[in-house]
Amino acid sequence: MISEEQQYTSDNSQQKHYFYVIIGQHETVRLNVDNRDVIVNADGILDCPFDTVLRKNQYTFEDLNTFLAREIQFIEVTGDKEEILQSIPLDMNL
């Protein structure tokens, strides 16, 4: 028989959560994503409005220039497994 603690641990390890990573020239910034903000876009792909995530983490698009951002990644975490869902290279000035 499975104990309540084992059941919680098992269920909790399969929960999905998401975050964005901004990879800058000198630093990498991880932004927490509220699961309620994750949507399925018109193409059937999981997505999350980046401006909402920036705002909820007290950042702005101007901060991307401060970070000298080179890439933005949208990542899904299930248990201890991370999967990059989207990777956006930033080849231009914002």
N, C-alpha and C positions, 0 to 999 in steps of 0.2 A: 504494500500500500504506500502511496506517495504522500509524504507529509505536506502540510500547508506551505511550509517554507520552501520545500523543493518545488512545489507547483508554482509558487510566486516567482522563484528564480528562473524556472523553465519558461514561464510566460513572459517574464520581463526580458529575458535574453533574446527573444524573437521580436520584440517591439522595434518598430522602425522610427528613427528620428533623422533629422537632416541638418546640415549646416553648409555655409558658404566658406570658401577659403580664398582670400586675396593674396596672391603671391606677388610680392613687391621686390624691388631691386635689393633692398637691405633687410626686409622683414616680411614675415608671413603673418597674416591676421585671420583668425577664425571667428566667424560670425554665427551665433546661434540662430536657428530658424524655429519659429513656432509652428508645430505640425498643422495647426489650423490654417496657416497661410499657404500650405502646399496644395496645389491644384493640378488637375489634368488639363493640359492646354488643348487647343483645337486639333493638334496633330496627334493627340493621345499620349503625350509625353508628360511625365511628372515635371512640374515647374513650380517656381515660387518667385513672386515679384521682388526683384533685387532692391528696388527703392524702398519697399516696405521693410526688408531685412536691415538695410542700412539705417533707416530711421529708428527702428526698434533697438538697434545696437549703438545708438547715438553717434552715427557717422553720416556724412554727406558725400555726394559725388566728388566734391572738391577734395575730400580726404584721399580719394584714389590717386590724385596727382601727388599728394604728400607722400603716399606709400611708394610712388613710382611703380604703380601696379603694372604687371606684365601679363597676368593671367587670373581669371576668376573661375573657380570650380564649384559646382553644386554637387554635394556628396550625400549619399544615403548610408546610414549605419544600421545594420541589423545584427544584434548581439555584438560580437567583436569583429565583424566584417564590415569594411568600408568599401563602397563602390562609387566611383566618379560617374555621375549621371550626365553632367554637361561640363565641358571645358571651353572657356571662351578666351582666346588669346587677345590681348589688347595691343594692337600694332599702331595705335594712333593716340594722339593726345585727347584727353577728355575735357 
